[in-house]
Protein backbone atom coordinates (compact mmCIF):
# COMPACT_ATOMS: atom_id res chain seq x y z
CA UNK A 1 0.00 0.00 0.00
CA UNK A 2 1.26 3.47 -0.94
CA UNK A 3 1.47 5.68 2.15
CA UNK A 4 0.78 9.29 1.18
CA UNK A 5 2.71 12.24 2.61
CA UNK A 6 0.82 15.52 3.08
CA UNK A 7 3.01 18.59 2.54
CA UNK A 8 1.09 20.70 5.08
CA UNK A 9 1.68 18.12 7.80
CA UNK A 10 5.40 18.08 7.02
CA UNK A 11 5.57 21.89 7.21
CA UNK A 12 3.66 22.34 10.44
CA UNK A 13 4.85 19.37 12.52
CA UNK A 14 7.92 21.18 13.91
CA UNK A 15 6.08 24.27 15.22
CA UNK A 16 3.26 22.12 16.62
CA UNK A 17 5.80 19.88 18.38
CA UNK A 18 7.24 22.88 20.24
CA UNK A 19 3.76 23.70 21.59
CA UNK A 20 3.04 20.08 22.52
CA UNK A 21 6.36 19.75 24.37
CA UNK A 22 5.19 22.56 26.62
CA UNK A 23 1.49 21.77 26.89
CA UNK A 24 1.75 17.97 27.23
CA UNK A 25 4.75 17.98 29.61
CA UNK A 26 2.64 16.49 32.42
CA UNK A 27 0.50 14.24 30.19
CA UNK A 28 0.97 10.51 29.63
CA UNK A 29 -1.87 9.47 27.31
CA UNK A 30 -2.97 11.34 24.18
CA UNK A 31 -5.87 10.63 21.83
CA UNK A 32 -5.46 12.16 18.37
CA UNK A 33 -8.71 12.83 16.51
CA UNK A 34 -8.52 12.76 12.70
CA UNK A 35 -4.99 11.34 12.35
CA UNK A 36 -5.23 11.26 8.54
CA UNK A 37 -2.26 9.43 7.05
CA UNK A 38 -0.50 9.38 10.42
CA UNK A 39 2.41 11.75 9.81
CA UNK A 40 1.78 13.72 12.99
CA UNK A 41 1.18 10.60 15.07
CA UNK A 42 4.46 8.97 14.01
CA UNK A 43 6.50 12.17 14.42
CA UNK A 44 5.06 13.27 17.76
CA UNK A 45 5.24 9.77 19.28
CA UNK A 46 8.93 9.58 18.33
CA UNK A 47 9.70 13.05 19.70
CA UNK A 48 7.60 12.70 22.88
CA UNK A 49 8.43 9.18 24.13
CA UNK A 50 6.82 9.76 27.54
CA UNK A 51 3.40 9.86 25.82
CA UNK A 52 1.27 6.92 24.78
CA UNK A 53 -0.13 8.20 21.48
CA UNK A 54 -3.49 6.83 20.31
CA UNK A 55 -4.22 7.72 16.66
CA UNK A 56 -7.79 7.57 15.37
CA UNK A 57 -9.65 8.07 12.13
CA UNK A 58 -13.01 7.26 10.54
CA UNK A 59 -13.20 3.64 9.42
CA UNK A 60 -12.96 4.40 5.68
CA UNK A 61 -9.54 6.05 6.12
CA UNK A 62 -8.13 3.56 8.63
CA UNK A 63 -6.14 1.21 6.31
CA UNK A 64 -3.58 3.82 5.19
CA UNK A 65 -3.17 5.11 8.73
CA UNK A 66 -2.74 1.58 10.08
CA UNK A 67 -0.02 0.86 7.51
CA UNK A 68 2.00 3.93 8.47
CA UNK A 69 1.69 3.08 12.17
CA UNK A 70 2.77 -0.52 11.46
CA UNK A 71 5.82 0.66 9.51
CA UNK A 72 6.81 3.08 12.28
CA UNK A 73 6.75 0.36 14.93
CA UNK A 74 7.12 2.87 17.79
CA UNK A 75 6.58 1.31 21.25
CA UNK A 76 4.46 4.25 22.47
CA UNK A 77 2.31 4.43 19.31
CA UNK A 78 -0.88 2.41 19.57
CA UNK A 79 -2.73 0.66 16.77
CA UNK A 80 -5.16 3.20 15.28
CA UNK A 81 -8.72 3.25 16.46
CA UNK A 82 -11.83 3.63 14.29
CA UNK A 83 -13.53 6.70 15.72
CA UNK A 84 -16.29 8.90 14.34
CA UNK A 85 -16.78 12.06 16.41
CA UNK A 86 -20.55 11.55 16.13
CA UNK A 87 -20.34 8.35 18.23
CA UNK A 88 -21.93 8.49 21.70
CA UNK A 89 -19.87 7.90 23.75
CA UNK A 90 -16.46 7.69 22.09
CA UNK A 91 -15.01 4.16 22.37
CA UNK A 92 -12.03 5.18 24.50
CA UNK A 93 -10.91 5.13 28.12
CA UNK A 94 -10.29 8.55 29.72
CA UNK A 95 -7.09 10.24 28.49
CA UNK A 96 -4.86 13.04 29.77
CA UNK A 97 -4.95 14.94 26.48
CA UNK A 98 -6.71 15.14 23.12
CA UNK A 99 -5.01 16.57 20.03
CA UNK A 100 -6.52 17.39 16.65
CA UNK A 101 -5.05 19.27 13.68
CA UNK A 102 -6.87 20.76 10.70
CA UNK A 103 -10.15 18.99 11.35
CA UNK A 104 -12.77 21.45 12.59
CA UNK A 105 -12.92 23.40 9.33
CA UNK A 106 -13.63 20.27 7.28
CA UNK A 107 -16.41 18.99 9.58
CA UNK A 108 -19.97 20.20 9.44
CA UNK A 109 -21.01 22.33 12.42
CA UNK A 110 -23.03 19.47 13.92
CA UNK A 111 -19.88 17.32 13.88
CA UNK A 112 -17.90 20.15 15.50
CA UNK A 113 -20.45 20.16 18.31
CA UNK A 114 -20.10 16.37 18.54
CA UNK A 115 -16.32 16.76 18.66
CA UNK A 116 -16.48 18.93 21.79
CA UNK A 117 -19.12 16.73 23.42
CA UNK A 118 -16.98 13.63 22.78
CA UNK A 119 -13.83 15.36 23.99
CA UNK A 120 -15.62 16.41 27.15
CA UNK A 121 -16.53 12.80 27.80
CA UNK A 122 -13.07 11.41 27.05
CA UNK A 123 -10.85 13.82 29.00
CA UNK A 124 -9.73 12.90 32.49
CA UNK A 125 -9.76 15.43 35.33
CA UNK A 126 -7.18 18.13 34.58
CA UNK A 127 -6.97 16.97 30.95
CA UNK A 128 -6.11 19.13 27.95
CA UNK A 129 -7.80 19.64 24.59
CA UNK A 130 -5.34 20.96 22.01
CA UNK A 131 -6.65 21.99 18.56
CA UNK A 132 -4.53 23.30 15.66
CA UNK A 133 -5.82 25.14 12.60
CA UNK A 134 -7.08 28.45 11.22
CA UNK A 135 -9.67 30.32 13.29
CA UNK A 136 -11.62 33.56 13.04
CA UNK A 137 -11.88 36.06 15.90
CA UNK A 138 -14.96 38.24 16.41
CA UNK A 139 -16.21 36.98 13.05
CA UNK A 140 -13.16 38.30 11.20
CA UNK A 141 -10.47 36.55 9.19
CA UNK A 142 -6.94 36.94 10.51
CA UNK A 143 -5.48 37.16 6.98
CA UNK A 144 -6.43 37.43 3.32
CA UNK A 145 -5.11 33.90 2.76
CA UNK A 146 -7.50 32.56 5.42
CA UNK A 147 -10.41 34.35 3.71
CA UNK A 148 -9.43 32.70 0.42
CA UNK A 149 -9.06 29.32 2.13
CA UNK A 150 -12.50 29.68 3.71
CA UNK A 151 -14.05 30.41 0.31
CA UNK A 152 -12.36 27.28 -1.07
CA UNK A 153 -13.66 25.17 1.82
CA UNK A 154 -17.24 26.42 1.42
CA UNK A 155 -17.18 25.89 -2.34
CA UNK A 156 -16.17 22.29 -1.72
CA UNK A 157 -18.63 21.75 1.14
CA UNK A 158 -21.12 24.43 2.26
CA UNK A 159 -21.10 22.92 5.78
CA UNK A 160 -17.33 23.37 6.18
CA UNK A 161 -15.35 26.53 6.78
CA UNK A 162 -13.06 28.30 9.23
CA UNK A 163 -14.67 28.37 12.67
CA UNK A 164 -15.11 31.35 14.97
CA UNK A 165 -13.02 31.08 18.12
CA UNK A 166 -15.85 32.42 20.27
CA UNK A 167 -18.26 29.70 19.12
CA UNK A 168 -15.68 26.99 19.81
CA UNK A 169 -14.89 28.43 23.22
CA UNK A 170 -18.60 28.34 24.10
CA UNK A 171 -18.72 24.63 23.17
CA UNK A 172 -15.62 24.00 25.28
CA UNK A 173 -17.03 25.87 28.27
CA UNK A 174 -20.21 23.78 28.06
CA UNK A 175 -17.93 20.77 28.70
CA UNK A 176 -16.27 22.44 31.72
CA UNK A 177 -13.15 23.23 29.66
CA UNK A 178 -11.42 26.58 30.18
CA UNK A 179 -9.12 28.21 27.62
CA UNK A 180 -5.56 28.09 28.95
CA UNK A 181 -3.53 29.10 25.87
CA UNK A 182 -3.86 30.49 22.35
CA UNK A 183 -0.58 30.01 20.50
CA UNK A 184 0.20 31.90 17.30
CA UNK A 185 1.53 29.52 14.63
CA UNK A 186 3.05 29.91 11.16
CA UNK A 187 0.85 30.44 8.07
CA UNK A 188 -1.91 32.26 10.02
CA UNK A 189 -2.82 29.23 12.12
CA UNK A 190 -3.31 28.92 15.89
CA UNK A 191 -3.10 26.21 18.51
CA UNK A 192 -5.91 26.52 21.04
CA UNK A 193 -5.61 24.75 24.38
CA UNK A 194 -8.45 24.16 26.82
CA UNK A 195 -8.08 22.52 30.21
CA UNK A 196 -10.57 20.55 32.29
CA UNK A 197 -10.62 21.62 35.90
CA UNK A 198 -8.91 19.11 38.17
N, C-alpha and C positions, 0 to 999 in steps of 0.2 A: 504494500500500500504506500502511495506517495504521501508524505507528510508535508503539508503546505506551511510556508513561513510567511507571516504577515509583516510587511515592512513597518507599519505603525507600532506593532508590538515590540519590534527590535529597537525602534527609536526611543520609545518611552520607558523601556524596562529599567534603565539605569536611574533616571530621576525618580521613578516610583519606588525603586528599591531603597533609595536614601530616606524617603518618607517612612517606608515600612520598617526599616531598621530602628527608627525612633519610636514610631507608634506601637509596634508589636514587640518591643523589648521585653515586656513582662508576659507576653502571650506564649502559649504552648501549642494550641490547636487552632487551625485556620480553615474555614470553609470558603472556597472560591466559587462564586456564582458566575456562570457563563464563561467557562475556561477556554472556549473556542478550540483552537488547535493545540493548546497546552504550552505555548512558549513561555508565558508568564509563570505558570505552575512549575515548570522544570527549572527555570532560572532562579526564581525566588526560593524554591526548596533547597537548591544547591547553595545559595548565598546566605540562607538563614537556617542552618542545620538544627537549631534548637526548636524549630517549629515542625509539627506534623501538619503537612499540607494536604487538604482534601479537595481535589478538583471536582467540578461537576459541570454537567451540560445536559441539554434536552436529549432524549434518547436518539433522535435521528442523527445527531452530530457526534455521538459517543465513539464510534469506531475509530475515527482519525485521532481523537484525543487519547483513547486507550492505547493506540499504537505508539504515540510519542511518549507516553508515560512508561510503557513497557521498555522502550529503547533507552530511556534515561536510567531506569533501574535504581533510582535514588532511594535509600532506606527510609527517608522521612516523607516520601511522596506516595500517597495512597492510590489504590486503583480508583479510577474515576467513577463517580456516582451519577446515575440518571436522575436528574432533578429538574422539574418544571416549577417555576416560582408560583404557579397557580395552585399547586398541591396544598392540601390542608390536612394535617400539618406537614411540614417538610420531613422527609424520611432520614433525619439525622439526630444524633445525640447532641446535647448542648456543647457549644464551642466557645473558646475565648475570643475569637475574632472572625469576622466575615469580610471578605474582600471581593470587589467586583470592579471591572474596568470596561468602559465603553459599552455599557449594556442599557442603561436607562433611556437613552435617546433612540434605541431601536425597538424598545417594547412599547406596546400601547399603554395608555394611562392606567387602565384597569390592572394590567400586569405590573406596572410600577407600584401601585397600591398593594398588590399581592406580594411584591418583593419586600416591602417594608413590614407587612404583617408577618411574613415568613421569617424575616430576619429577627423581628421582635420575639418570635417564638423559639428561635434557635440559639440566641445569644445567652450565655451564662451571666450571672451577676457580675457587674464590672466589665462586661465584654465590650468590644469595639466593632463598629460598622465603618468600613473604610471604602469609599466609592470614588473612582477616578473617571474624569470625562469633562466635556464642556458643559457649562451651566450658565443660565441667565440670572441677573440680579435686578430686582425691582422691574421685571418684565423687559429688561434691555439686554441686548447682545453686548458682550465684552470686546468684540472685534468685528471688523467687516468679514473676515474669513469665517467666523462662527455664524454670521447671518447667512452667508452663502451656503455653508454646510447644512444649516437648518432647512433652507429652501430645497436642497438636494434630498434631505431625509424625507421631507413632507411630500415631495414629488414621487418618491419611491413608495411611501406608505403614509397616508394622511394621518394615521394614528401615532406615528413616530414624531421625533423632533427634540430639540434641546429643551431640557426641563428648567423650570424656574426654581432657584434655590429655596425661595420662601415656601413654595408648595411642598418640596421634599422635606424641608425642616419640620413642617407641620405634620407630615406623615411620621417622621421619626419621633417627634414629641408625643404623638398618640401611642407610641410603643415604649414610652418612658426612656427615650434616648435623647441625650442632650448634646448639642454641638460642642466639640472640644477643640477642633482645629479646622482651618480652611487654608490649605497650602496652595500657593501659586505654583503652576507647573509650566513647562515649555509648551509652545504652540497653542496658547490661550486655553489651556485646560486647568483644572483644579483637582485637588484631592480633598474630599470632605470626610471628616471623621466625627462620628457620634459615639458617645459612651453611655452604656447602661449604668445606672446608679448601683453601687455595690450594696 
